[in-house]
Amino acid sequence: MGEEYTVNKTIGWWCRDLNDKVFGQYSLNTMRGYLEQRIINPDTMVRHNTEDEWRPAGEVEELQAPPAGSGMGGEALVARNKRNEWQKAAEAETHCIKHRDKLAITVCYRCHAPVCSKDLYKPNQWMCKPCHNYLYNRRTLAGIVDYIILPYLLIFLTVLPMGMLAVFRNSPLAMKSYMGVSYASMILILIYVLFKDYLFKGRSIGKLAAAIQVVDEKTKEPCTLVQSMKRNSNYCFSWVPVIGFFMALFWLVDVSRAYYEERERRWTDQWAGTIVVDIPGKVEAAREKVRKKLSGG
């Protein structure tokens, strides 16, 4: 058994300037250099990639911040599009858990593994590729259950039998019953989709099956009723003629965006202030696997 593993904080630091523009990620040594050069100051808000809360640089013990000066608060930080400069500022003497010949540039938010640029889709991603794909694939599974399997199951069990009955009986009463069940099913589906992420503490039926949940991005509390309505409101318009076509296109783009966005947020997630995460047990299992690998256990 190797030494006890602790989260590596020599890499994976972010800075936020006075305009709330975020820069990063950087190595610990780079951050210390920025403080010494007054590129940032002790009041600049910073956080590590494995943390949720922003803190003033002067309160972060690892940075050993110098006395307050006239730092620029982030304006002179290395831009993300200057890839070579950024990668140099991000690297430390820590090697990637997967590519041992590569220097790590950050620590994955989900599993806490040190990873190199090959294991990120782009510099500002907060999770490694395996964790990113794992979470996104389970979001896809949840979507299939919530938007396809459940609605069609409801139609198969209610609308289809009533439609067949209306055809065989060919009576006004049977037709009225069929239309009533059809409208009731549509309304039930709309209500479910609107409020599904409020059920079971931020977990729809599909998310229960996929072991994920929707939480408030800041508090990490389960999705509220209002947040669920916001993040799913576009679905209500998808059934409106003409408008529905464009809303369907928007939904496809929005879902695809979650694959590339740095924290896997759709536009509707950003509007609602939510984020999709693992249930706690899944996260702990992933981190324990990394601990064992890095500690030689």
Secondary structure, 3 states (H helix, E strand, C coil): CCCCCCCCCCCCEEEECCCCCEEEEECHHHHHHHHHCCCCCCCCEEEECCCCCCEEHHHCHHHCCCCCCCCCCCCCCCCCCCHHHHHHHHCCCCECCCCCCCECCEECCCCCCEECHHHCCCCCCCCCHHHHHHHHHHHHHHHHHHHHHHHHHHHHHHHHHHHHHHHHHCCHHHHHHHHHHHHHHHHHHHHHHHHHHHCCCCCCHHHHHHCEEEEECCCCCECCHHHHHHHHCHHHHCCCCCHHHHHHHHHHHHHHHHHHCCCCCCHHHHHHCEEEEECHHHHHHHHHHHHHHHHCC
